[in-house]
Amino acid sequence: MTTQFVLVRPKKSANIGAAARGMKNFDFKELYIVAPRCKLDANAYALASHAADVLDEAVICDSLPEALASCQLALGTTARSRVAEDPVYTPREATQAFPHNATALVFGPEDFGLSNEDLQHCQAYITIPTGDYASLNLAQAVHVMAYEWFVSRTDSVETSA
């Protein structure tokens, strides 16, 4: 098992398709969709652009615990500042701190992000640094995380060679 990308309650099929495209760009294929509020329609496939296989093989789950059942670690992405004592990592820091196998990267819905209840299923949190406006599109956040995970994996292979 490799890194899973988990989209929780996504609202727009186009964002699911664009997320699948970003995953494929960086050699990720394991897409889990929790309680989607849309169907994988023509918009999803249009934005997936050559990543139809990622959409076709996506696992639809009713709950976040179901999506995380085979993972050893779940990392929740959030723009919310955390009051808890749990550490918050940048994407790059997370790639260095956590294993890439049996890990889920969890993304919240476009309108509100992950709820506090969703975040309780995660062992650590990732915030993508931005300017004053800290609201990334779901697909953009997936692309950033896929890129960072890919680069760190590539760097590890080159370092060990």
DSSP file with accessible surface (Angstrom, degrees, kcal/mol):
  #  RESIDUE AA STRUCTURE BP1 BP2  ACC     N-H-->O    O-->H-N    N-H-->O    O-->H-N    TCO  KAPPA ALPHA  PHI   PSI    X-CA   Y-CA   Z-CA
    1    1 A M              0   0   90      0, 0.0   101,-0.4     0, 0.0     2,-0.1   0.000 360.0 360.0 360.0 140.8    0.0    0.0    0.0
    2    2 A T        -     0   0   57     99,-0.2   100,-0.3     1,-0.2     2,-0.3  -0.274 360.0 -40.4-112.2-158.0    1.2    3.5   -0.8
    3    3 A T        -     0   0    2     99,-0.2    27,-0.5    -2,-0.1     2,-0.4  -0.513  55.6-149.3 -73.3 130.4   -0.1    6.9    0.0
    4    4 A Q  E     -ab  30 104A   0     99,-2.8   101,-3.0    -2,-0.3     2,-0.5  -0.817   2.4-148.1 -97.1 141.2   -3.9    7.3   -0.1
    5    5 A F  E     -ab  31 105A   0     25,-2.9    27,-2.9    -2,-0.4     2,-0.5  -0.956  17.7-165.7-107.1 122.5   -5.5   10.6   -1.0
    6    6 A V  E     -ab  32 106A   0     99,-3.0   101,-3.2    -2,-0.5     2,-0.6  -0.948   8.2-164.9-117.6 117.2   -8.9   10.9    0.8
    7    7 A L  E     -ab  33 107A   0     25,-2.9    27,-3.2    -2,-0.5     2,-0.6  -0.908  13.6-150.9-101.6 119.9  -11.4   13.5   -0.2
    8    8 A V  E     -a   34   0A   1     99,-3.0    27,-0.2    -2,-0.6   105,-0.1  -0.826  67.4 -25.3 -99.4 121.6  -14.0   14.1    2.5
    9    9 A R  S    S-     0   0   75     25,-3.2    -1,-0.2    -2,-0.6   101,-0.2   0.838  78.9-163.6  48.6  48.1  -17.5   15.2    1.4
   10   10 A P        -     0   0    0      0, 0.0    27,-2.9     0, 0.0    28,-0.2  -0.313  10.8-161.8 -62.8 147.0  -16.4   16.8   -1.9
   11   11 A K        +     0   0   91      1,-0.2     2,-0.5    25,-0.2    -2,-0.1   0.759  67.5  53.0-100.2 -34.2  -19.0   19.2   -3.3
   12   12 A K    >>  -     0   0  117      1,-0.1     4,-1.4    26,-0.1     3,-0.5  -0.932  60.7-152.6-116.9 126.3  -17.9   19.6   -7.0
   13   13 A S  H 3> S+     0   0    9     -2,-0.5     4,-2.4     1,-0.2     5,-0.2   0.848  97.6  62.3 -62.7 -32.7  -17.2   16.8   -9.4
   14   14 A A  H 3> S+     0   0   29      1,-0.2     4,-2.7     2,-0.2    -1,-0.2   0.891 101.5  51.8 -61.7 -37.5  -14.8   19.0  -11.3
   15   15 A N  H <> S+     0   0   21     -3,-0.5     4,-2.4     2,-0.2    -1,-0.2   0.873 107.7  51.8 -67.7 -35.2  -12.6   19.2   -8.2
   16   16 A I  H  X S+     0   0    1     -4,-1.4     4,-2.4     2,-0.2    -2,-0.2   0.941 112.0  46.8 -64.8 -44.3  -12.5   15.5   -7.9
   17   17 A G  H  X S+     0   0    0     -4,-2.4     4,-2.2     1,-0.2    -2,-0.2   0.928 112.9  47.9 -62.4 -45.1  -11.4   15.2  -11.5
   18   18 A A  H  X S+     0   0   17     -4,-2.7     4,-2.2     2,-0.2    -1,-0.2   0.882 110.8  52.3 -65.3 -36.5   -8.8   17.8  -11.2
   19   19 A A  H  X S+     0   0    0     -4,-2.4     4,-2.5     2,-0.2    -2,-0.2   0.928 108.1  51.3 -63.7 -43.0   -7.5   16.2   -8.0
   20   20 A A  H  X S+     0   0    0     -4,-2.4     4,-2.5     1,-0.2    -2,-0.2   0.902 108.4  52.1 -60.6 -40.3   -7.2   12.8   -9.8
   21   21 A R  H  X S+     0   0  111     -4,-2.2     4,-2.4     1,-0.2    -1,-0.2   0.931 109.7  48.6 -62.4 -44.9   -5.2   14.5  -12.5
   22   22 A G  H  X S+     0   0    0     -4,-2.2     4,-1.1     1,-0.2    -2,-0.2   0.903 110.5  51.6 -61.9 -40.9   -2.8   16.0  -10.0
   23   23 A M  H ><>S+     0   0    0     -4,-2.5     5,-2.8     1,-0.2     3,-0.7   0.944 110.9  47.1 -60.0 -47.3   -2.4   12.6   -8.3
   24   24 A K  H ><5S+     0   0   69     -4,-2.5     3,-1.8     1,-0.3    -2,-0.2   0.882 103.8  62.0 -65.1 -37.8   -1.6   10.9  -11.7
   25   25 A N  H 3<5S+     0   0   92     -4,-2.4    -1,-0.3     1,-0.3    -2,-0.2   0.827 112.7  38.0 -53.7 -32.9    0.9   13.7  -12.5
   26   26 A F  T <<5S-     0   0   42     -4,-1.1    -1,-0.3    -3,-0.7    -2,-0.2   0.030 122.6-100.8-113.7  25.3    2.9   12.6   -9.5
   27   27 A D  T < 5S+     0   0   94     -3,-1.8     2,-0.4     1,-0.2    -3,-0.2   0.785  75.6 135.4  66.4  33.4    2.3    8.8   -9.7
   28   28 A F      < +     0   0    1     -5,-2.8    -1,-0.2    -8,-0.1    -2,-0.1  -0.909  19.0 164.2-110.4 142.7   -0.4    8.4   -7.1
   29   29 A K        +     0   0   99     -2,-0.4     2,-1.2   -26,-0.3    -1,-0.1   0.528  42.3 100.5-130.2 -16.9   -3.4    6.2   -7.8
   30   30 A E  E     +a    4   0A  53    -27,-0.5   -25,-2.9    -7,-0.1     2,-0.5  -0.643  45.6 170.8 -87.3  96.4   -5.2    5.5   -4.5
   31   31 A L  E     -a    5   0A   2     -2,-1.2    28,-2.5    23,-0.3     2,-0.4  -0.912  10.9-173.7-109.1 125.3   -8.2    7.9   -4.3
   32   32 A Y  E     -ac   6  59A  41    -27,-2.9   -25,-2.9    -2,-0.5     2,-0.5  -0.971   6.0-162.2-116.6 134.0  -10.8    7.5   -1.6
   33   33 A I  E     -ac   7  60A   1     26,-3.0    28,-2.9    -2,-0.4     2,-0.6  -0.975   6.7-154.3-121.5 119.3  -13.9    9.6   -1.7
   34   34 A V  E     -ac   8  61A   3    -27,-3.2   -25,-3.2    -2,-0.5    28,-0.2  -0.835  68.0 -29.2 -99.5 121.8  -15.9    9.9    1.6
   35   35 A A  S    S-     0   0   40     26,-3.1    -1,-0.2    -2,-0.6    27,-0.1   0.875  80.1-152.9  44.3  57.4  -19.7   10.7    1.3
   36   36 A P        -     0   0   44      0, 0.0   -25,-0.2     0, 0.0    -1,-0.1  -0.275  16.0-151.1 -62.3 146.2  -19.4   12.7   -1.9
   37   37 A R  S    S+     0   0  117    -27,-2.9     2,-0.3     2,-0.1   -26,-0.1   0.108  80.0  41.9-101.2  18.4  -22.1   15.3   -2.5
   38   38 A C  S    S-     0   0   33    -28,-0.2     2,-0.3   -26,-0.1   -26,-0.1  -0.939  83.7-108.3-151.4 170.2  -21.8   14.9   -6.2
   39   39 A K        -     0   0  169     -2,-0.3     2,-1.7     1,-0.0     5,-0.2  -0.708  35.4-105.7-101.6 156.2  -21.5   12.2   -8.8
   40   40 A L        +     0   0   54     -2,-0.3     2,-0.1     4,-0.1   -26,-0.0  -0.651  67.0 158.8 -78.7  89.9  -18.4   11.3  -10.9
   41   41 A D     >  -     0   0   66     -2,-1.7     4,-2.1     1,-0.0     3,-0.4  -0.189  59.0 -71.0-105.3-167.4  -19.9   12.9  -14.0
   42   42 A A  H  > S+     0   0   81      1,-0.2     4,-2.6     2,-0.2     5,-0.2   0.840 128.8  58.0 -59.3 -33.9  -18.6   14.2  -17.3
   43   43 A N  H  > S+     0   0   94      2,-0.2     4,-2.1     1,-0.2    -1,-0.2   0.913 105.8  49.2 -63.6 -42.2  -17.1   17.3  -15.5
   44   44 A A  H  > S+     0   0    0     -3,-0.4     4,-1.5     1,-0.2    -2,-0.2   0.944 114.4  44.5 -61.6 -47.4  -15.0   15.1  -13.3
   45   45 A Y  H  X S+     0   0   81     -4,-2.1     4,-1.2     1,-0.2     6,-0.2   0.864 110.3  55.4 -68.4 -33.6  -13.7   13.1  -16.3
   46   46 A A  H  < S+     0   0   68     -4,-2.6     3,-0.3     1,-0.2    -1,-0.2   0.931 113.3  40.8 -64.8 -43.2  -13.1   16.2  -18.4
   47   47 A L  H  < S+     0   0   74     -4,-2.1    -1,-0.2     1,-0.2    -2,-0.2   0.716 104.1  67.1 -79.6 -18.4  -10.9   17.7  -15.7
   48   48 A A  H  < S-     0   0    1     -4,-1.5    -1,-0.2    -5,-0.2    -2,-0.2   0.846  81.0-173.4 -68.0 -32.0   -9.2   14.4  -14.9
   49   49 A S  S  < S-     0   0   41     -4,-1.2    -3,-0.1    -3,-0.3    -2,-0.1   0.871  72.7  -7.5  36.3  89.5   -7.6   14.6  -18.4
   50   50 A H  S    S+     0   0  168     -5,-0.2    -1,-0.2     1,-0.1     3,-0.2   0.554 117.8  91.4  75.3   9.5   -5.9   11.3  -18.9
   51   51 A A    >>  +     0   0    1     -6,-0.2     4,-1.5     1,-0.1     3,-0.8  -0.003  40.6 121.3-118.4  28.8   -6.5   10.2  -15.2
   52   52 A A  H 3> S+     0   0   37      1,-0.3     4,-3.2     2,-0.2     5,-0.2   0.850  70.3  62.0 -59.1 -32.9   -9.8    8.5  -15.9
   53   53 A D  H 3> S+     0   0   46      1,-0.2     4,-1.8     2,-0.2    -1,-0.3   0.875 100.0  53.0 -63.0 -34.7   -8.2    5.3  -14.4
   54   54 A V  H <4 S+     0   0    1     -3,-0.8     4,-0.4     2,-0.2   -23,-0.3   0.934 113.5  43.4 -65.4 -42.8   -7.8    7.1  -11.1
   55   55 A L  H >< S+     0   0    3     -4,-1.5     3,-1.1     1,-0.2    -2,-0.2   0.916 111.8  53.5 -67.1 -42.7  -11.5    8.0  -11.1
   56   56 A D  H 3< S+     0   0  106     -4,-3.2    -1,-0.2     1,-0.3    -2,-0.2   0.829 114.8  41.0 -61.3 -33.3  -12.5    4.6  -12.3
   57   57 A E  T 3< S+     0   0  127     -4,-1.8    -1,-0.3    -5,-0.2    -2,-0.2   0.378  85.6 128.6 -97.1   2.5  -10.7    2.9   -9.4
   58   58 A A    <   -     0   0   18     -3,-1.1     2,-0.6    -4,-0.4   -26,-0.2  -0.294  56.7-132.0 -60.4 142.6  -11.6    5.4   -6.7
   59   59 A V  E     -c   32   0A  59    -28,-2.5   -26,-3.0     8,-0.0     2,-0.5  -0.884  14.2-150.9-100.2 121.4  -13.1    3.9   -3.6
   60   60 A I  E     -c   33   0A  86     -2,-0.6     2,-0.3   -28,-0.2   -26,-0.2  -0.822  19.5-175.1 -93.9 127.1  -16.3    5.5   -2.4
   61   61 A C  E     -c   34   0A   3    -28,-2.9   -26,-3.1    -2,-0.5     3,-0.1  -0.899  30.8-142.1-122.8 154.0  -16.8    5.2    1.4
   62   62 A D  S    S+     0   0  141     -2,-0.3     2,-0.3   -28,-0.2    -1,-0.1   0.736  85.6  21.0 -82.9 -25.7  -19.6    6.2    3.7
   63   63 A S  S  > S-     0   0   48      1,-0.1     4,-1.8   -29,-0.0     5,-0.1  -0.962  72.9-117.5-143.5 159.4  -17.3    7.4    6.5
   64   64 A L  H  > S+     0   0    7     -2,-0.3     4,-2.1     1,-0.2     5,-0.2   0.925 114.0  55.6 -64.7 -43.6  -13.8    8.6    7.1
   65   65 A P  H  > S+     0   0   66      0, 0.0     4,-0.5     0, 0.0    -1,-0.2   0.903 106.8  52.2 -57.2 -36.4  -13.0    5.7    9.5
   66   66 A E  H >4 S+     0   0   93      1,-0.2     3,-1.0     2,-0.2     4,-0.3   0.931 109.8  48.2 -62.8 -43.2  -14.0    3.3    6.6
   67   67 A A  H 3< S+     0   0    1     -4,-1.8     3,-0.4     1,-0.2    -1,-0.2   0.825 114.9  45.8 -66.9 -29.6  -11.6    5.2    4.2
   68   68 A L  H >< S+     0   0   20     -4,-2.1     3,-2.1     1,-0.2    -1,-0.2   0.415  79.7 107.5 -93.9   2.3   -8.8    5.0    6.8
   69   69 A A  T << S+     0   0   84     -3,-1.0    -1,-0.2    -4,-0.5    -2,-0.1   0.813  84.1  40.3 -54.9 -36.0   -9.2    1.4    7.7
   70   70 A S  T 3  S+     0   0   66     -3,-0.4     2,-0.3    -4,-0.3    -1,-0.3   0.396  98.9  97.6 -97.1   6.6   -6.1    0.1    5.9
   71   71 A C    <   -     0   0   23     -3,-2.1    32,-0.2     1,-0.1     3,-0.1  -0.687  54.4-161.2 -97.2 148.1   -3.9    3.1    6.9
   72   72 A Q  S    S+     0   0  162     30,-2.7     2,-0.3    -2,-0.3    31,-0.2   0.651  83.1  26.1 -92.4 -20.6   -1.4    3.3    9.7
   73   73 A L  E     -d  103   0A  23     29,-1.5    31,-2.7     2,-0.0     2,-0.4  -0.997  61.6-162.7-148.0 135.8   -1.3    7.1    9.7
   74   74 A A  E     -d  104   0A   2     -2,-0.3    49,-2.4    29,-0.2    50,-1.1  -0.988   5.2-165.4-122.7 128.5   -3.7    9.8    8.7
   75   75 A L  E     -de 105 124A   0     29,-3.0    31,-2.9    -2,-0.4     2,-0.4  -0.958  12.3-150.7-114.3 116.6   -2.6   13.4    8.1
   76   76 A G  E     -de 106 125A   0     48,-2.3    50,-2.8    -2,-0.6     2,-0.4  -0.737   5.6-141.4 -92.6 131.9   -5.3   16.0    7.9
   77   77 A T  E     + e   0 126A  17     29,-2.8    37,-0.5    -2,-0.4    31,-0.3  -0.761  33.3 159.9 -89.8 135.7   -4.9   19.1    5.8
   78   78 A T        -     0   0   14     48,-2.7    50,-0.1    -2,-0.4     4,-0.1  -0.990  42.8-159.6-156.1 144.1   -6.3   22.2    7.4
   79   79 A A  S    S+     0   0   67     -2,-0.3     2,-0.2    48,-0.1    48,-0.1   0.472  70.2 105.2 -96.2  -7.8   -6.1   26.0    7.1
   80   80 A R  S    S-     0   0   94      1,-0.1     2,-0.2     0, 0.0    -2,-0.1  -0.499  78.9-117.2 -74.6 138.8   -7.6   26.3   10.6
   81   81 A S        -     0   0  115     -2,-0.2     2,-0.5     1,-0.1    -1,-0.1  -0.563  32.2-129.9 -73.5 139.2   -5.2   27.2   13.5
   82   82 A R        -     0   0   55     -2,-0.2     6,-0.1     1,-0.1    -1,-0.1  -0.803  22.1-171.6 -97.7 129.4   -5.2   24.4   15.9
   83   83 A V        +     0   0  144     -2,-0.5    -1,-0.1     2,-0.0    -2,-0.0   0.759  64.1  91.7 -85.5 -27.2   -5.7   25.0   19.6
   84   84 A A  S    S-     0   0   47      1,-0.1    -2,-0.1     3,-0.0     0, 0.0  -0.068  91.2-110.9 -64.2 168.7   -4.8   21.4   20.6
   85   85 A E  S    S+     0   0  196      2,-0.0    -1,-0.1     0, 0.0    -3,-0.0   0.467  79.2 121.3 -80.8  -0.4   -1.3   20.4   21.4
   86   86 A D        -     0   0   68      1,-0.1    -4,-0.1    38,-0.0    38,-0.1  -0.393  69.5-111.8 -66.1 137.0   -1.0   18.4   18.2
   87   87 A P        -     0   0   64      0, 0.0    38,-1.4     0, 0.0     2,-0.5  -0.352  22.4-146.4 -70.3 149.5    1.8   19.5   16.0
   88   88 A V  E     -f  125   0A  63     36,-0.1     2,-0.3    -6,-0.1    38,-0.2  -0.979  17.9-166.0-117.3 129.8    1.0   21.2   12.7
   89   89 A Y  E     -f  126   0A  57     36,-3.0    38,-2.5    -2,-0.5    35,-0.0  -0.803  20.7-124.2-112.6 154.4    3.4   20.6    9.8
   90   90 A T     >  -     0   0   42     -2,-0.3     4,-2.6    36,-0.2     5,-0.2  -0.522  42.8-102.2 -79.4 164.8    4.0   22.2    6.4
   91   91 A P  H  > S+     0   0    6      0, 0.0     4,-1.9     0, 0.0     5,-0.1   0.929 124.1  48.7 -55.5 -42.6    3.8   19.8    3.5
   92   92 A R  H  > S+     0   0  145      1,-0.2     4,-1.1     2,-0.2     5,-0.1   0.915 110.8  49.1 -66.3 -42.8    7.6   19.6    3.2
   93   93 A E  H >> S+     0   0   99      1,-0.2     4,-1.8     2,-0.2     3,-0.5   0.913 109.2  54.1 -61.5 -40.4    8.0   19.1    7.0
   94   94 A A  H 3X S+     0   0    0     -4,-2.6     4,-2.0     1,-0.2    -1,-0.2   0.878 102.1  57.1 -63.6 -36.1    5.4   16.3    6.9
   95   95 A T  H 3< S+     0   0    9     -4,-1.9    -1,-0.2     1,-0.2    -2,-0.2   0.825 112.7  41.8 -65.7 -28.6    7.3   14.5    4.1
   96   96 A Q  H << S+     0   0  144     -4,-1.1    -1,-0.2    -3,-0.5    -2,-0.2   0.772 117.1  46.7 -84.8 -29.1   10.4   14.3    6.3
   97   97 A A  H  < S+     0   0   54     -4,-1.8    -2,-0.2    -5,-0.1    -3,-0.2   0.723 109.9  48.5 -88.2 -22.4    8.5   13.4    9.5
   98   98 A F  S  < S-     0   0   36     -4,-2.0     5,-0.1    -5,-0.2    -1,-0.0  -0.889  80.8-108.4-127.1 151.1    6.2   10.7    8.3
   99   99 A P        -     0   0   77      0, 0.0    -2,-0.1     0, 0.0    -3,-0.0  -0.285  19.2-141.8 -69.0 158.5    6.4    7.4    6.3
  100  100 A H  S >  S+     0   0   34    -97,-0.1     3,-0.7     2,-0.0     2,-0.3   0.617  75.6  84.4 -96.7 -18.0    4.9    7.4    2.9
  101  101 A N  T 3  S+     0   0  106      1,-0.2   -99,-0.2   -99,-0.1   -98,-0.1  -0.706 101.8   5.9 -89.4 142.6    3.5    3.9    3.0
  102  102 A A  T 3  S+     0   0   11   -101,-0.4   -30,-2.7    -2,-0.3   -29,-1.5   0.818  99.6 132.8  58.1  33.3    0.2    3.2    4.6
  103  103 A T  E <   - d   0  73A   0     -3,-0.7   -99,-2.8  -101,-0.2     2,-0.4  -0.929  44.2-152.8-115.5 139.9   -0.4    6.9    5.0
  104  104 A A  E     -bd   4  74A   0    -31,-2.7   -29,-3.0    -2,-0.4     2,-0.6  -0.934   4.5-153.6-111.8 134.0   -3.5    8.8    4.1
  105  105 A L  E     -bd   5  75A   0   -101,-3.0   -99,-3.0    -2,-0.4     2,-0.5  -0.947  22.6-154.8-101.5 119.6   -3.5   12.5    3.2
  106  106 A V  E     -bd   6  76A   0    -31,-2.9   -29,-2.8    -2,-0.6     2,-0.4  -0.858  12.1-172.2-109.5 129.0   -7.0   13.7    4.1
  107  107 A F  E     -b    7   0A   1   -101,-3.2   -99,-3.0    -2,-0.5   -29,-0.1  -0.948  14.1-136.4-122.0 139.3   -8.7   16.7    2.5
  108  108 A G        -     0   0   10     -2,-0.4     6,-0.2   -31,-0.3   -99,-0.1  -0.271  36.0 -74.1 -89.9 174.3  -11.9   18.4    3.5
  109  109 A P     >  -     0   0    8      0, 0.0     4,-2.2     0, 0.0     3,-0.2  -0.232  43.2-111.7 -67.0 157.6  -14.8   19.7    1.4
  110  110 A E  T  4 S+     0   0   50      1,-0.2    -2,-0.1  -101,-0.2  -101,-0.0   0.795 109.9  48.7 -60.3 -33.3  -14.5   22.9   -0.7
  111  111 A D  T  4 S+     0   0   56      1,-0.1    -1,-0.2     2,-0.1    -3,-0.0   0.852 132.4   0.9 -85.5 -31.4  -16.9   24.9    1.4
  112  112 A F  T  4 S-     0   0  156     -3,-0.2    -2,-0.2     1,-0.2    -1,-0.1   0.471  87.0-135.3-135.0  -6.9  -15.7   24.4    5.0
  113  113 A G     <  -     0   0   27     -4,-2.2     2,-0.2  -105,-0.1    -1,-0.2  -0.197  60.0 -19.5  73.4-172.3  -12.7   22.1    5.0
  114  114 A L  S    S-     0   0    2    -37,-0.5    -6,-0.1    -6,-0.2     2,-0.1  -0.466  70.4-128.5 -69.5 138.0  -12.3   19.2    7.5
  115  115 A S     >  -     0   0   36     -2,-0.2     4,-2.6     1,-0.1     5,-0.2  -0.335  25.7-106.3 -77.1 165.9  -14.5   19.4   10.6
  116  116 A N  H  > S+     0   0   94      1,-0.2     4,-1.3     2,-0.2    -1,-0.1   0.886 124.4  54.7 -60.0 -36.1  -13.0   19.1   14.1
  117  117 A E  H  4 S+     0   0  133      2,-0.2     4,-0.4     1,-0.2     3,-0.3   0.923 108.2  48.0 -63.4 -43.6  -14.6   15.6   14.2
  118  118 A D  H >4 S+     0   0   10      1,-0.2     3,-1.8     2,-0.2    -2,-0.2   0.925 108.8  54.3 -60.2 -44.6  -12.9   14.7   10.9
  119  119 A L  H >< S+     0   0    0     -4,-2.6     3,-1.8     1,-0.3    -1,-0.2   0.773  94.1  69.4 -65.4 -23.1   -9.6   16.0   12.3
  120  120 A Q  T 3< S+     0   0  149     -4,-1.3    -1,-0.3    -3,-0.3    -2,-0.2   0.720  92.8  59.5 -67.5 -18.0   -9.9   13.8   15.3
  121  121 A H  T <  S+     0   0   63     -3,-1.8     2,-0.3    -4,-0.4    -1,-0.3   0.452  94.9  83.2 -85.4  -2.0   -9.3   10.8   13.0
  122  122 A C    <   -     0   0    8     -3,-1.8   -47,-0.2    -4,-0.1     3,-0.1  -0.805  66.0-152.5-106.5 145.3   -5.9   12.2   12.0
  123  123 A Q  S    S+     0   0  105    -49,-2.4     2,-0.3    -2,-0.3   -48,-0.2   0.629  81.4   7.4 -88.8 -17.3   -2.7   11.8   14.0
  124  124 A A  E    S-e   75   0A   1    -50,-1.1   -48,-2.3   -38,-0.1     2,-0.3  -0.969  71.6-125.2-156.5 168.3   -1.2   15.1   12.7
  125  125 A Y  E     -ef  76  88A   7    -38,-1.4   -36,-3.0    -2,-0.3     2,-0.4  -0.909   9.8-156.8-125.5 148.5   -2.1   18.1   10.7
  126  126 A I  E     -ef  77  89A   1    -50,-2.8   -48,-2.7    -2,-0.3     2,-0.5  -0.986   5.5-170.7-124.8 131.4   -0.7   19.8    7.6
  127  127 A T        -     0   0   43    -38,-2.5   -48,-0.1    -2,-0.4   -50,-0.0  -0.990  19.9-137.8-120.3 127.3   -1.2   23.5    6.7
  128  128 A I        -     0   0   29     -2,-0.5   -38,-0.1   -38,-0.2     8,-0.1  -0.748  29.9-118.4 -82.6 119.3   -0.1   24.7    3.3
  129  129 A P        +     0   0   91      0, 0.0     2,-0.3     0, 0.0    -1,-0.1  -0.356  46.9 159.2 -62.3 134.7    1.6   28.1    3.8
  130  130 A T        -     0   0   57      1,-0.2     4,-0.1    -2,-0.1     6,-0.0  -0.870  40.9 -95.2-139.7 177.9   -0.2   30.9    2.0
  131  131 A G  S    S-     0   0   60      2,-0.3    -1,-0.2    -2,-0.3     0, 0.0   0.195  74.4 -55.6 -75.3-154.0   -0.4   34.6    2.1
  132  132 A D  S    S+     0   0  179      1,-0.1     2,-1.0     2,-0.1    -1,-0.0   0.808 128.4  68.3 -61.2 -32.6   -3.2   36.4    4.0
  133  133 A Y        +     0   0  185      1,-0.1    -2,-0.3     2,-0.0    -1,-0.1  -0.784  65.6 179.9 -92.9 104.3   -5.9   34.5    2.0
  134  134 A A        +     0   0   47     -2,-1.0     2,-0.7    -4,-0.1    -1,-0.1  -0.085  39.9 110.3-101.2  35.4   -5.5   31.0    3.3
  135  135 A S        -     0   0   69     -2,-0.0     2,-0.3   -56,-0.0    -1,-0.0  -0.877  43.4-175.4-117.7 102.2   -8.2   29.2    1.3
  136  136 A L        -     0   0   66     -2,-0.7     2,-0.1     1,-0.1   -57,-0.1  -0.692  32.5-106.5 -90.7 149.0   -6.9   26.8   -1.4
  137  137 A N     >  -     0   0   61     -2,-0.3     4,-2.5     1,-0.1     5,-0.2  -0.400  34.2-113.8 -63.9 147.6   -9.2   25.0   -3.8
  138  138 A L  H  > S+     0   0    9      1,-0.2     4,-2.2     2,-0.2     5,-0.2   0.924 117.1  46.9 -52.0 -50.7   -9.5   21.3   -3.0
  139  139 A A  H  > S+     0   0    5      1,-0.2     4,-2.5     2,-0.2    -1,-0.2   0.886 110.0  53.8 -63.8 -36.7   -7.7   20.3   -6.2
  140  140 A Q  H  > S+     0   0  104      2,-0.2     4,-2.4     1,-0.2    -1,-0.2   0.921 108.3  49.6 -62.9 -43.0   -5.0   22.8   -5.7
  141  141 A A  H  X S+     0   0   13     -4,-2.5     4,-2.4     1,-0.2     5,-0.2   0.913 110.3  50.5 -62.7 -41.4   -4.3   21.5   -2.2
  142  142 A V  H  X S+     0   0    0     -4,-2.2     4,-3.0    -5,-0.2     5,-0.2   0.928 109.9  51.0 -61.3 -43.3   -4.2   17.9   -3.6
  143  143 A H  H  X S+     0   0   60     -4,-2.5     4,-2.7     2,-0.2    -2,-0.2   0.924 109.9  49.2 -61.2 -45.4   -1.7   19.1   -6.2
  144  144 A V  H  X S+     0   0   48     -4,-2.4     4,-2.5     1,-0.2    -1,-0.2   0.943 115.0  43.8 -60.2 -47.5    0.6   20.7   -3.7
  145  145 A M  H  X S+     0   0    0     -4,-2.4     4,-2.7     2,-0.2     5,-0.2   0.913 113.1  50.9 -66.6 -41.9    0.6   17.7   -1.4
  146  146 A A  H  X S+     0   0    0     -4,-3.0     4,-2.6    -5,-0.2    -1,-0.2   0.923 111.4  49.4 -61.5 -42.8    1.1   15.2   -4.3
  147  147 A Y  H  X S+     0   0  105     -4,-2.7     4,-2.9    -5,-0.2     5,-0.2   0.953 112.9  45.4 -60.0 -51.4    4.0   17.3   -5.6
  148  148 A E  H  X S+     0   0   21     -4,-2.5     4,-2.3     1,-0.2     5,-0.2   0.911 114.8  47.6 -61.6 -42.8    5.7   17.5   -2.2
  149  149 A W  H  X S+     0   0    0     -4,-2.7     4,-2.0    -5,-0.2    -1,-0.2   0.912 114.0  48.3 -64.9 -41.3    5.2   13.7   -1.5
  150  150 A F  H  X S+     0   0   56     -4,-2.6     4,-2.8    -5,-0.2    -2,-0.2   0.938 112.0  47.9 -63.5 -48.7    6.5   12.9   -5.0
  151  151 A V  H  X S+     0   0   36     -4,-2.9     4,-3.1     1,-0.2     5,-0.2   0.922 112.3  48.7 -62.3 -43.0    9.6   15.1   -4.7
  152  152 A S  H  X S+     0   0    6     -4,-2.3     4,-2.1    -5,-0.2    -1,-0.2   0.897 112.5  48.8 -66.1 -36.1   10.5   13.7   -1.3
  153  153 A R  H  X S+     0   0   72     -4,-2.0     4,-1.9    -5,-0.2    -2,-0.2   0.927 113.3  47.1 -66.7 -42.7   10.1   10.2   -2.6
  154  154 A T  H  X S+     0   0   42     -4,-2.8     4,-2.4     1,-0.2    -2,-0.2   0.919 111.1  51.5 -65.1 -42.8   12.2   11.0   -5.6
  155  155 A D  H  X S+     0   0   78     -4,-3.1     4,-2.5     1,-0.2    -1,-0.2   0.896 108.1  52.7 -61.6 -38.6   14.9   12.6   -3.4
  156  156 A S  H  X S+     0   0   69     -4,-2.1     4,-2.0     2,-0.2    -1,-0.2   0.901 109.6  48.2 -64.1 -41.5   15.0    9.5   -1.1
  157  157 A V  H  X S+     0   0   94     -4,-1.9     4,-0.9     2,-0.2    -2,-0.2   0.932 113.6  46.8 -65.6 -42.7   15.6    7.2   -4.1
  158  158 A E  H  < S+     0   0  128     -4,-2.4     3,-0.4     1,-0.2    -2,-0.2   0.894 111.9  51.2 -67.3 -37.4   18.4    9.5   -5.4
  159  159 A T  H  < S+     0   0  121     -4,-2.5    -1,-0.2     1,-0.2    -2,-0.2   0.888 111.5  46.8 -67.3 -37.4   20.0    9.8   -2.0
  160  160 A S  H  <        0   0  102     -4,-2.0    -1,-0.2    -5,-0.2    -2,-0.2   0.621 360.0 360.0 -82.0 -10.3   20.0    6.0   -1.4
  161  161 A A     <        0   0  115     -4,-0.9    -3,-0.0    -3,-0.4    -4,-0.0  -0.212 360.0 360.0 -78.3 360.0   21.4    5.3   -4.9
